[in-house]
C-alpha cells in the first residue's frame, strides 16, 4: 500500500528523493495516505546507514490505534529513486517519538514525529545498481559484458543494449560487430574471429576461440562486470561462462544452445554455468525447465524487425532492376566458411538458370551479403566467371520482400524469409567429416527453422549431397513457373509467422536481465 510519493531535494544539500511504501503494519488496516518524505543520508558510528524524515500527513485511522507497542516498530520498504530508477532495500522503521506516552491523542503529534530508518549492513557491501548498500552513496553505472558470435546475434545484441541502457544506465563491452558498435558497445573482440559452423571446420579456429574466451573473461574481471549476457554461439560462449563462474560473475544467456536438435548433454553444462536462460521458441521453455535451468520465453526478436522499407518498384529502380522481370534473391550465409561452402554451388545453379531458353536471360539475381562480406561474394563470383549479379549490403529485407523466390542458406535467414512471406529453397553444406558426425547426432527430421517450427516440410531442403546446382535450379524454376506453388508456400509461411509469437521480445528480454542486474547475489 503506497503511503508516499517521491520528493526531490537539491543535490547540494546531500538529500535524495525517496518513495516510502508500507510492506506490513502490525495494527488495524490503514487506508491509503500520502506523505512527502525529505530524506537525508548519513552513516552512524555503529556502521548503520540512517535516515531522518518528516511525516506530512497520516490517516486518521492510524491515530485511532496508537498503542506504543503497536506503533514503535513496523516493517516497511524504502525505494530510493536515483537517476529516475528504483532500487528496493529491506529496512525497519523505529518510532523515536512518544517514548513517554503509551498513547497518542492527537494526529498532529504524529505528523510532527520523526522516525529513523536503519539499514542492516550485510556481511560485505552489496552493490545494487546505482546504490551502495553500506555507504548509501550513488555508484558508477554497472558494467555488463555483452557478447555476440555472429551477424544475427550482433543485431539482437545491439537492440538489447539499447533497451537495457534505458532501464539501467549500464555500460556495455564485449564481442560483436558493426551494429553493436553503433549501439555504443565497447568492442574488445570481433565476432568474425569465432564465427564458424561445423565440427571439423572449427578445429583451425580453436586457438582464436580460446584467445577470445580468455580476453572476454579477463576484461569482465578487470572492469568489474556486474552481469554477463551471452547470445547464441554456444561453442564459444559456454567456455566464457565457465571462466566467468570462477569469478562469481552471474551469466544470463539469450538464445540458448539448440539442445532439442543435437548435443542434449549441453543441458548439464548450462545448468551448472548459466544463472538464467532466455529462449525465443515456445517449445524450448519446457525443455530447459525440465532440466532444472531457470528459463523465460520471450518470443522471437525478428518479429519486430523484419520489415521491408520500400516497394518492389522502388527497390528495382534503386538497384537497376526491372520490376516486371523475375527477381531471385541469393543468401549464401553470414559466416565466411558458410559462404565458401555454399556460394560456388549457388552460382553454378544461377548459370544453369541463365541458360534456360525461355526466360533465362530475363532472370535477375541479387546477392544479399552480411555486413562486411560483400567483397567476398564478388571475389567468388569473379573466380567462377562473372554472371552480372547485383550485390547489396544492409538491405536484405528489401531484397527478400522484392524477390519472386530466394535461395537461402539454412539459419536465421530462413526465418527472415518466412516472416516476409518469400518462397524459398533452403540449402546447406558442411565438410564431409562434419556431415558424417552430424548424421549421428542430429535428432530432428528437418534442418531449416521454417520447417521445424511448422512441424512439417513447408520449404524444400537441399542438404549436403542433395545440394547440387541442378537441384537448386529445378526448384527455383518450379517456383518461378507456378504461381500456385508460390501462393501455397506463402500461406504455409504465414502459419510459421503466427507461431513465432507477438512482438516485443527484446523488451521482455531486457526486463529479465534488468531484474538479474538488480537481484542480490544468489537470487534471481
C-alpha positions in Angstrom: 0.0 0.0 0.0 1.6 3.2 -1.1 1.9 5.8 1.6 4.1 8.4 0.0 5.3 9.7 -3.3 8.8 10.9 -4.2 10.1 14.3 -3.0 13.1 15.6 -4.8 15.6 17.7 -2.8 18.7 19.6 -4.1 21.8 17.6 -4.7 23.8 20.3 -2.9 22.1 19.6 0.4 23.0 15.9 0.4 19.4 14.9 0.2 17.9 12.4 -2.3 14.4 11.7 -3.4 12.6 8.7 -1.9 9.4 6.8 -2.0 8.1 5.4 1.2 5.9 2.3 1.0 4.4 0.2 3.7 5.1 -3.5 3.4 3.2 -4.6 6.6 1.6 -2.9 9.6 1.1 -4.7 13.0 -2.1 -2.8 13.7 -5.5 -2.3 12.0 -5.6 -1.9 8.3 -4.8 1.6 7.3 -6.3 3.3 4.2 -4.1 5.0 1.6 -2.4 8.2 2.6 0.3 10.3 1.2 3.4 11.5 2.9 6.1 13.7 1.4 9.4 12.5 2.7 12.6 14.5 2.9 15.4 12.0 3.3 18.9 12.9 4.4 21.7 10.3 4.3 24.5 9.8 6.8 26.5 7.0 8.4 26.3 6.5 12.1 29.1 5.3 14.3 27.9 1.8 14.5 28.1 1.5 10.7 24.4 1.6 10.1 23.1 3.9 7.4 20.4 6.0 8.9 17.9 8.5 7.5 15.6 11.0 9.1 12.4 12.2 7.5 9.2 14.1 8.4 5.7 12.9 8.1 3.5 15.4 6.1 0.2 13.5 6.6 -1.0 10.3 8.1 -4.5 8.7 8.0 -6.9 9.3 10.9 -7.2 5.5 11.5 -3.5 5.4 12.3 -4.2 7.7 15.3 -7.0 5.5 16.5 -4.7 2.6 17.2 -1.6 4.2 18.7 -0.6 1.8 21.4 3.1 2.2 21.9 3.9 -1.4 21.4 2.0 -1.3 18.1 3.4 1.9 16.8 7.0 1.5 17.9 8.2 -0.8 15.2 6.8 -2.0 11.9 8.3 -3.3 8.7 8.4 -1.3 5.5 10.2 -1.0 2.3 12.1 2.1 1.1 12.7 2.6 -2.6 15.5 5.0 -3.4 14.9 6.9 -6.6 18.3 7.7 -8.1 18.6 8.9 -11.6 14.9 8.1 -12.3 15.3 4.4 -11.3 14.1 2.5 -8.3 16.1 0.1 -6.1 14.3 -1.8 -3.3 16.0 -2.3 0.1 14.5 -4.0 3.2 14.6 -1.8 6.3 13.0 -1.4 9.7 11.4 1.8 11.0 11.5 2.7 14.7 9.4 5.4 16.1 11.6 7.9 18.1 8.8 9.9 19.5 6.1 9.1 22.1 8.7 7.5 24.4 7.0 8.8 27.5 3.4 8.3 26.3 1.7 5.0 25.9 -0.9 6.5 23.7 -1.0 9.4 21.2 -4.1 11.5 21.5 -3.8 13.8 18.5 -3.0 13.5 14.9 -0.7 16.5 14.9 1.6 14.7 17.4 2.2 12.0 14.8 2.5 14.5 12.0 5.3 16.2 13.9 7.0 12.9 14.7 10.4 12.0 13.4 11.4 8.4 12.6 14.7 6.9 11.7 15.4 4.2 9.2 18.2 1.7 9.9 19.8 -0.3 7.1 21.3 -3.5 8.5 24.5 -3.9 6.5 25.3 -7.4 5.1 28.5 -9.3 5.8 30.1 -7.4 2.9 28.9 -4.5 0.9 26.4 -5.4 -1.8 26.3 -3.4 -5.0 22.8 -2.7 -6.2 22.6 -0.7 -9.4 23.2 2.9 -8.7 23.4 2.5 -4.9 25.9 1.1 -2.4 24.0 -0.6 0.4 26.7 0.1 3.0 27.6 3.7 2.3 24.3 4.8 0.7 26.3 6.7 -1.9 25.4 6.7 -5.6 27.7 4.5 -7.6 29.0 4.4 -11.1 26.9 2.8 -13.8 27.2 -1.0 -13.8 29.3 -2.8 -16.4 27.8 -5.5 -18.5 29.6 -8.0 -20.7 27.6 -8.4 -23.9 28.8 -11.0 -26.4 27.5 -12.0 -29.8 29.2 -14.5 -32.1 27.6 -13.9 -35.5 25.8 -11.4 -37.6 22.2 -12.1 -36.4 23.3 -12.1 -32.8 25.1 -8.8 -33.4 21.7 -7.3 -34.4 19.9 -8.7 -31.4 22.7 -7.6 -29.0 22.6 -4.0 -30.3 18.9 -3.8 -29.7 19.2 -5.4 -26.3 22.0 -3.0 -25.3 19.8 0.0 -26.2 16.8 -1.4 -24.2 18.9 -2.3 -21.2 20.7 1.1 -21.1 17.3 2.8 -21.0 16.4 0.7 -18.0 19.6 0.6 -16.0 22.1 3.1 -17.4 24.6 0.4 -17.8 27.9 0.5 -19.7 28.5 -2.3 -22.2 31.6 -4.0 -23.5 32.3 -7.3 -25.2 32.4 -9.1 -28.6 30.2 -8.2 -31.6 30.1 -6.4 -34.9 29.1 -3.1 -36.5 25.6 -2.9 -35.1 26.8 -3.3 -31.5 29.4 -0.7 -32.1 26.7 1.7 -33.4 24.7 1.0 -30.2 27.6 2.2 -28.1 29.1 -1.2 -27.0 32.9 -1.0 -26.4 34.1 -3.9 -28.6 37.1 -5.8 -27.4 36.7 -8.6 -29.9 35.2 -9.1 -33.4 32.7 -11.9 -33.9 34.4 -12.8 -37.2 37.2 -14.2 -35.1 35.0 -17.0 -33.8 32.1 -17.3 -36.4 32.3 -20.8 -37.7 29.9 -23.7 -38.2 30.6 -27.4 -38.1 32.9 -29.7 -36.3 36.0 -30.3 -38.4 35.7 -26.7 -39.6 36.2 -25.3 -36.1 39.5 -27.1 -35.5 41.6 -24.4 -37.1 39.7 -21.8 -35.2 40.3 -23.3 -31.7 43.3 -21.1 -30.9 41.4 -18.0 -31.9 38.3 -19.0 -29.9 40.3 -19.7 -26.8 42.0 -16.3 -27.0 38.7 -14.6 -27.3 37.3 -16.6 -24.4 40.2 -15.6 -22.2 40.1 -12.0 -23.3 36.4 -11.6 -22.6 36.7 -13.2 -19.1 39.8 -11.2 -18.3 38.1 -7.9 -19.3 35.0 -8.8 -17.3 37.1 -9.2 -14.2 39.2 -6.1 -14.8 36.2 -3.9 -15.4 34.2 -5.4 -12.5 31.3 -6.6 -14.6 28.0 -6.9 -12.7 26.5 -9.3 -15.3 27.4 -11.1 -18.5 24.9 -11.6 -21.3 25.9 -14.2 -23.8 24.0 -14.5 -27.1 23.8 -17.8 -29.1 27.2 -19.3 -30.3 27.4 -22.0 -27.5 30.7 -23.3 -28.8 32.3 -20.0 -27.8 30.1 -18.8 -25.0 29.8 -21.9 -22.8 33.6 -21.6 -22.4 33.2 -18.0 -21.5 30.5 -18.9 -18.9 32.9 -21.4 -17.3 35.6 -18.8 -16.9 33.1 -16.2 -15.5 31.7 -18.7 -13.0 35.2 -18.9 -11.4 35.0 -15.2 -10.6 31.3 -15.4 -9.5 30.1 -13.1 -12.3 26.4 -14.1 -13.0 25.7 -15.2 -16.5 22.5 -14.7 -18.5 22.1 -16.5 -21.8 19.9 -15.2 -24.6 19.1 -17.7 -27.4 20.5 -20.8 -25.9 22.0 -24.0 -27.4 19.7 -25.9 -29.7 19.7 -28.9 -27.4 16.4 -30.1 -28.9 18.2 -30.7 -32.2 21.6 -32.1 -31.1 24.1 -32.3 -28.2 21.5 -32.7 -25.5 24.3 -33.2 -23.0 24.9 -29.4 -23.1 21.8 -29.1 -20.8 24.0 -30.2 -17.8 26.7 -27.7 -18.7 24.1 -24.9 -19.0 22.6 -25.8 -15.6 26.0 -25.5 -13.9 27.2 -22.3 -15.6 24.2 -20.2 -16.5 22.1 -18.2 -14.0 19.1 -17.7 -16.3 18.3 -18.8 -19.8 16.1 -16.6 -22.2 14.7 -18.6 -25.1 12.9 -17.5 -28.3 11.0 -20.6 -29.4 8.0 -21.7 -27.3 8.9 -25.4 -27.2 12.3 -24.6 -25.7 10.9 -23.4 -22.4 9.7 -26.8 -21.2 13.0 -28.5 -22.3 15.1 -26.2 -20.2 12.7 -26.1 -17.2 12.6 -29.9 -17.1 16.4 -29.9 -17.0 16.4 -27.6 -13.9 17.5 -24.4 -15.8 15.7 -21.2 -14.8 14.2 -20.0 -18.1 12.0 -17.4 -19.6 10.3 -17.5 -23.1 10.1 -14.0 -24.6 9.3 -14.7 -28.3 11.4 -14.2 -31.4 13.2 -10.8 -31.9 12.8 -10.9 -35.6 9.0 -10.4 -35.4 9.7 -6.8 -34.6 12.4 -6.0 -37.1 11.8 -7.9 -40.3 10.1 -5.3 -42.4 10.7 -4.1 -45.9 11.3 -0.4 -46.2 10.5 0.0 -49.9 8.2 -1.5 -52.5 9.4 -3.8 -55.3 9.2 -1.0 -57.8 11.3 1.3 -55.6 13.8 -1.5 -54.9 14.2 -2.3 -58.5 14.6 1.3 -59.5 17.3 1.8 -56.9 19.4 -1.2 -57.9 18.9 -1.0 -61.6 16.5 -4.0 -61.9 13.4 -4.4 -64.0 10.3 -4.7 -61.7 8.3 -6.7 -64.2 11.1 -9.4 -64.7 11.7 -12.3 -62.3 14.0 -11.5 -59.3 15.8 -14.2 -57.4 17.5 -13.3 -54.1 20.6 -15.2 -53.0 21.6 -15.5 -49.3 24.6 -17.9 -49.0 25.2 -17.3 -45.3 26.7 -14.9 -42.8 29.9 -16.7 -42.0 32.9 -16.9 -44.2 33.1 -20.7 -44.0 29.4 -20.9 -44.9 29.9 -18.8 -47.9 32.9 -20.8 -49.1 30.9 -24.0 -48.9 27.5 -22.7 -50.3 28.1 -19.9 -52.7 30.0 -21.7 -55.5 27.2 -24.2 -55.9 24.6 -21.4 -55.8 26.5 -19.6 -58.6 26.5 -22.7 -60.8 22.8 -23.0 -60.3 22.4 -19.4 -61.4 24.4 -20.3 -64.5 22.1 -23.1 -65.3 19.0 -20.9 -64.9 20.5 -18.3 -67.2 20.9 -21.0 -69.9 17.2 -21.7 -69.9 15.9 -20.9 -73.5 12.5 -19.5 -72.4 13.4 -16.8 -70.0 16.9 -17.4 -68.7 18.1 -14.0 -69.9 15.3 -12.3 -68.0 16.1 -13.7 -64.6 17.7 -11.2 -62.3 19.9 -12.3 -59.4 20.7 -10.2 -56.4 23.0 -11.4 -53.7 22.3 -10.0 -50.2 25.5 -10.1 -48.1 26.0 -9.8 -44.4 27.8 -6.6 -43.3 31.4 -6.7 -44.4 31.1 -9.8 -46.6 30.0 -8.3 -49.9 33.6 -8.2 -51.2 34.0 -12.0 -50.5 30.9 -12.8 -52.6 32.0 -10.7 -55.5 35.5 -12.3 -55.4 34.0 -15.8 -55.6 31.7 -14.6 -58.5 34.7 -13.4 -60.4 36.6 -16.7 -59.9 33.6 -18.6 -61.4 33.1 -16.2 -64.3 31.0 -13.2 -63.6 27.3 -13.6 -64.1 26.5 -9.9 -63.7 24.9 -10.3 -60.3 23.9 -7.4 -58.2 25.5 -7.2 -54.7 24.0 -5.4 -51.8 24.7 -5.0 -48.1 22.3 -3.7 -45.4 19.1 -4.2 -47.5 18.5 -7.9 -47.1 14.8 -7.5 -46.1 14.1 -5.3 -49.1 15.8 -7.8 -51.3 13.7 -10.7 -49.9 10.5 -8.8 -50.0 11.0 -7.8 -53.6 12.1 -11.3 -54.8 9.8 -13.8 -56.5 11.8 -16.5 -54.7 15.1 -17.0 -52.9 17.9 -19.4 -52.4 18.7 -19.3 -48.7 21.4 -20.9 -46.5 19.9 -22.7 -43.6 19.9 -20.5 -40.5 18.3 -17.2 -39.3 17.8 -16.1 -42.9 15.2 -18.8 -43.4 13.1 -17.2 -40.6 13.6 -13.8 -42.1 12.3 -15.0 -45.5 9.4 -16.7 -43.7 8.4 -13.5 -41.9 8.5 -11.7 -45.3 6.5 -14.4 -47.0 9.1 -15.1 -49.6 9.1 -18.5 -51.3 12.4 -20.2 -51.0 14.6 -23.2 -51.3 16.9 -23.9 -48.3 20.5 -25.1 -48.9 23.5 -26.0 -46.8 26.7 -27.9 -47.0 29.4 -28.7 -44.4 32.7 -30.6 -44.6 32.2 -34.3 -45.3 33.7 -35.3 -41.9 31.3 -32.9 -40.1 28.3 -34.3 -42.1 29.3 -37.9 -41.1 29.3 -36.9 -37.4 26.1 -34.8 -37.6 24.1 -37.6 -39.1 24.6 -39.5 -35.8 23.9 -36.5 -33.6 21.0 -34.6 -35.0 17.7 -35.8 -33.8 15.3 -33.6 -35.8 13.6 -34.5 -39.1 14.3 -31.1 -40.6 17.2 -28.7 -40.8 15.6 -25.3 -41.6 13.8 -23.4 -38.8 10.8 -22.7 -41.0 10.1 -26.5 -41.3 11.0 -27.1 -37.6 8.5 -24.5 -36.4 5.8 -25.7 -38.8 6.3 -29.3 -37.9 6.2 -30.4 -41.5 8.0 -29.6 -44.8 7.0 -26.2 -45.9 10.1 -25.4 -47.9 12.3 -27.8 -49.8 15.7 -28.5 -48.1 18.8 -29.4 -50.2 21.5 -30.5 -47.8 25.0 -31.9 -48.4 24.9 -34.4 -51.3 21.4 -33.2 -52.3 22.7 -29.7 -52.7 23.7 -29.7 -56.3 23.4 -26.9 -59.0 20.8 -28.9 -60.9 18.6 -29.5 -57.9 18.7 -25.8 -56.9 17.9 -24.7 -60.5 15.0 -27.2 -60.7 13.3 -25.9 -57.5 13.8 -22.3 -58.5 12.3 -22.9 -61.9 9.3 -24.7 -60.3 8.6 -21.7 -58.1 9.1 -19.2 -60.9 6.9 -21.2 -63.3 4.0 -21.9 -60.9 2.2 -19.0 -59.2 0.0 -21.6 -57.4 3.2 -23.2 -55.9 4.3 -19.7 -54.7 1.0 -18.9 -53.2 0.8 -22.2 -51.3 4.2 -21.7 -49.9 3.3 -18.1 -48.8 0.2 -19.5 -47.0 2.4 -22.1 -45.2 5.0 -19.4 -44.2 2.2 -17.3 -42.8 1.5 -20.1 -40.3 5.1 -20.2 -39.3 4.9 -16.4 -38.7 2.0 -16.9 -36.4 3.8 -19.5 -34.3 6.7 -17.2 -33.6 4.6 -15.2 -31.1 3.9 -11.5 -30.6 6.4 -8.7 -30.9 8.3 -7.1 -28.0 10.8 -10.0 -27.5 13.8 -7.7 -26.9 11.9 -5.6 -24.4 10.9 -8.6 -22.4 14.4 -10.0 -22.5 15.7 -6.6 -21.3 13.3 -6.8 -18.4 14.6 -10.3 -17.4 18.3 -9.1 -17.5 17.5 -5.9 -15.6 16.0 -8.0 -12.8 19.1 -10.1 -12.8 21.2 -7.0 -12.5 19.3 -5.7 -9.5 18.8 -9.0 -7.7 21.0 -9.8 -4.7 23.7 -12.5 -5.2 22.2 -15.9 -5.1 18.7 -14.7 -6.1 17.0 -14.3 -9.5 
